[in-house]
Every structure is written in C-alpha cells, then in structure tokens.
Amino acid sequence: MDHSGDSVRILHVDDNSNFADTTAALLEHEDDRLCVETAASAEQALETLSTGQYDCVVSDYDMPDQNGIEFLEAVRQHYPELPFILYTGKGSEEIASDAISAGVTDYLQKGSGAEQYTLLANRIRNAVDAHRSQRKLDERTRRLESLISSLPGMVYRRLNAPGWPMETVEGEIEPLTGYTATDFETGAVTWGEDVLHPADRDRITETVQEGLAADGEFEMTYRIITADGATKWMWERGHRVPGADADSAVLEGFVTDITDRRERERELRRYERMVNTMQEAACIYDTEGRFEVVNEYLASFYGTSRDELEGESSQLLPKIRSEHEGDPYQELIDGDRDELRGVVSGEFSGHGYEVLEYRLTPLEVDGQVTGVVAVTREVTEQWEHER
C-alpha cells in the first residue's frame, strides 16, 4: 500500500461487515493508492470522521439506524465538500433523486461481477481528483483575492477594443478613479474614453498595440481624469491573455497610482537644477571621504565631469584634517560633531592654488549618519585683497 501524499483515504460504511471487508480488499488490490477503512453504521462512521482525515465516503443505502440519505445529510452538515458516493444494492429513481438533492457526489448500484470494483475505484478517483483540484483552485483564488485586496491599485480584464471596455476590475477602483467596479463592468464608464486623459489617448493606444504586436506585453505611464476632475499619473503593465485571438485580444493587467512618485521626481529634478546652477561647490562625501554626489560647479573646479569625479577621494579633506587635532571628519561621521567650518588653502589638481571657505555637516538617513554634506566657496581674491 502506498501511503504517500498521493494516497486516498476512504471510509466505507456498510452494515454487512463481510461485504465491507471484501470491498476494501478488492479496492486496494485495484489501486494501491486507495486505503479503505470500514464502519458498520452511520453512527460509527460519523464518530470515525470526527477523529481523522478522509478523502471520500462510500456508503450503503439500506442500514438499520440511518439510511444512506440520512447519513449523507448528516455528513453534509459537518463536511459540506467531502466526496460522498452512495453505493447501494437498492436502487430507484426516487433514491437517486433524493441523493442528488442531499448533495451526493456520485451514485452507483452494486453489481455481481468483479468489474463493479473497477468501476467503483474509478468513481472514487474521479471524485477525489475533482475535489482536490477544486480545493487547489479555491486556495489559489483566495490567495489572489488576498493579494489583490492588498495591492495599491487595481487589476483588470478588458477587451482590446475602442474605449477599452472592462470585463472585470478588482482592487482599489474607487480610491484610484472615483468610479465603482460596477461603473466599469456595466459599460457606464469606459477606461479609454471617460478616464484616460485626452492628451495621452493616442500615445497610449499606440504603445499598447506595439507591445501586443511585439511580444504580447506592454508597460506605460499616463494621466487619468478622475470622477471629480482631478488629474493623476498611472503606471500600467499588462499582457494579452494566452489563447486569445490576436485581432480581438483580451487583456489583463495592473494599474497603480504614481502621482506622488512623479511629484517627488519632479521636485528632485527641480532641486538638482537648483544645486547644479549654484555658484558654489556642493557635494556629498561618503563615510570614507569619497565623492558620492557632486554638482556641476565642483566638477568644473576640478576640470572634469560629475561622472568622472564621483567615486574619487576628496582633495579638500586631507587639507582640513592636517589643520586640526584628531580627525574632525570622523567626528562628523561618528555623530560627535554637528558642523565643521573654516578656511583652507593649497594646490588643487586641475585648478592650481586656491583659498576655500568650507562648511561640512553630517548627512543623516533614518537616524544614522551615512555621509557628509559639504559646501565650499572660492575666496582667493578676497583673501589676497585683504592680505
């Protein structure tokens, strides 16, 4: 007997113990995945079910304490999905109808030949396989629903047709668009005509069709107009559903709001432009004193580009350290100093002799010093004049 994870545990209920034992032996001989236990009454069977895990129940109809239909109804109260096969020598259309009404999985009359056990084994396998497949599908659906409910956006299934009519939408539809899922699924609102920003429609349609023609996938960012007239930026990724006709493709995908990210990127670009137009040298040093980020002015000071300079060691820091006791730069990194400022002079490669006024402050990220922000200004002419 194979007791692996592929095995099938069966509870056979029949008040005729000789017939039950014979059926168990022949079923296990028919298929070594089948493991059959027996019960002589409905009452005993219910107690057995409460103490173990079974994949299928096979029951006689004509039993003294409860008939097979009454036993089936009792099983369904506690185990609504458990496969249940009514295997009886007493057959009639009335019994079959009652069994179907009570939720029987299958109905089979006992026979006189050995082939009845082959047939019964086949019915058991089919019932258990169908139940296991449905259980896996239900679990997968549950996980997908849980995933969708936690996603900061919406998933969809729509037609690749004018207006992009939605078949199904799930997720944060209302927070995203101001419309309900029903609005989209009934066609009262269409994504392409009512939601997508008019200025982006042609570009997005072209992007989708090019992606579908290339490899069946597409990715894009665009604007939408919400129900209350607000403009938001969306990021979308989708694909053609496998097996769908290329000319009338069904599309599936995910849409999320990136408005805040776009605004942050916009602010970052503005900040970078501001920093790079400064008439002072500005940079961020890493904890080892190497250039991590530099502005255009500092790169021009060294006669090179920002990309070439980033990653190189600072020529300023050794001069600053030489004029102080201890290591003032390390004190900034260790959090023992809030600021380091002063004036230093010397030769700088690519620029010659200069007098620089500097100010260094720790760069903190999430409460930890990750580098140092430095701003320096050339004061050579001023110092020469004063001297």
Protein Blocks (a to p, Z undefined) as FASTA:
>chain_A
ZZbfkbccdddddfblklmmmmmmmmmmmpmkbccdddfbfklmmmmmmmcccfbdcddf
bdfkbcfklmmmmmmmmmmmlccddddfbdcfklmmmmmmnopabdcdddfbfklmmmmm
mmmmmmmmmmmmmmmmmmmmmmmmmmmmmpgcddddddddehiaafbdcdjfklmnopaf
klmmnopacfklmmmcfklmmmmmmmmmmmmmmnopacdddddddfkopacddddddddd
ehiafklcccddddddfklmmmmmmmmmmmmmmmmmpcbdcddddfkopafbdcfklmmm
nopafklmgopacfklmmmmmmpghjfklmmmnopafbdcdddddddehklpaddddddd
dddeehiafbdcdddddfklmmmmmZZ
